[in-house]
Amino acid sequence: MTDEARVMSRMALPEETQIERQLRPQRLDEYVGQRATVESLRVSVEAARQRGEPLDHVLLSGPPGLGKTTLATILANEMGAVMVTTAGPSLERGGDLMGILTNINERDVLFLDEIHRLPRVVEELLYPAMEDFTVNFIMDKGLNARTMRIPLRPFTMVGATTRPGMLSSPLRERFGIFHHLDFYSLEDLQTIVTRSASILGANVEPEGAAAIAKRSRGTPRIANRLLRRVRDYVQVKGSGVVTAAGAVDALDREGVDSAGLDRLDRRFLGAIIEQYGGGPVGLEAIAATINDEAETLAEVVEPFLLKIGFLIRTPTGRKATPPAYVHLGISAPTVPGGQAQLPL
């Protein structure tokens, strides 16, 4: 399998999208993990329902695959509302957002994925929409310009972002509820794998579920994807039962190692260690070395490597840690590495 087709790709394949939706919980009681977030949202939802008001605007942040879209769907279900879904990059003009906002019914949930990528002109339309449930739309230009104030039905905005630091302060401050989703524990991931296996009709032993959870990078989306790959493998090459040995063999063949690192992760660390002596090195230099996008590395690869202690960020760049050397079976350098310095 090529690196481009690696199983750990964080983008769902079209044919898998329907299966992923099937595995998602629909209510807060079904949601596994993120306990503090879930309990806080439970209180907010119940309070809004008792008052007969829309839920306050919610901002969810965290790495991909941790359940931001799932939580938005659950909030809509708990409020008995319809969820309208869009994404920041798809809203290129103010008119695109206007069409969505004017068609939203009272207490509906507008889920805006990748909200940090909203164009500035669209973002500014959101301010009065979120605060006063009105939109100030400018008609014509120049001397004939005039503002049309359009009332909206009260709604709930749920924004999702992998990079909360890129949100402007005015937009961030208009969210009344803010939650950061962190990586899941092995116990929670094992519970998720077991639940998903029952929905898929797969026979999974507890040790097999634990083996999949261990290599899932703390991410439910990846756990569900790996479960499907292991299920296929044991169906064709094994007895049809997902055992610990079967899961390990299947995931080794897919290029997912014992720490959950895939080929891209190992190329990332390998470039730092082998080309730059362990760092420090800038992200753009790493991206150029392994021929990948810096944004992909920052959003997809780095968070987990930082979490497990294989990578550190310094003012001068990224550095591989001693555990990363040990995991990759590479001897630590005797002299500091890093990007070469230009002569003064």
CORNOR-V279540 format. One record per helix or strand of 3 or more residues. SS is the DSSP state (h for helix, s for strand). FROM is the first residue (numbers start at 1). LEN is the number of residues. If there is no record, write none. Layout:
BEGIN
ss=SS from=FROM len=LEN
ss=SS from=FROM len=LEN
END
This chain:
BEGIN
ss=h from=3 len=3
ss=h from=14 len=10
ss=h from=28 len=3
ss=h from=35 len=17
ss=s from=58 len=4
ss=h from=68 len=11
ss=s from=83 len=5
ss=h from=88 len=3
ss=h from=94 len=8
ss=s from=109 len=5
ss=h from=115 len=3
ss=h from=120 len=13
ss=s from=134 len=6
ss=h from=142 len=3
ss=s from=146 len=6
ss=s from=156 len=6
ss=h from=164 len=3
ss=h from=169 len=4
ss=s from=177 len=4
ss=h from=186 len=15
ss=h from=206 len=9
ss=h from=220 len=18
ss=h from=244 len=10
ss=h from=263 len=13
ss=s from=279 len=3
ss=h from=283 len=8
ss=h from=294 len=14
ss=s from=311 len=4
ss=s from=317 len=4
ss=h from=322 len=7
END
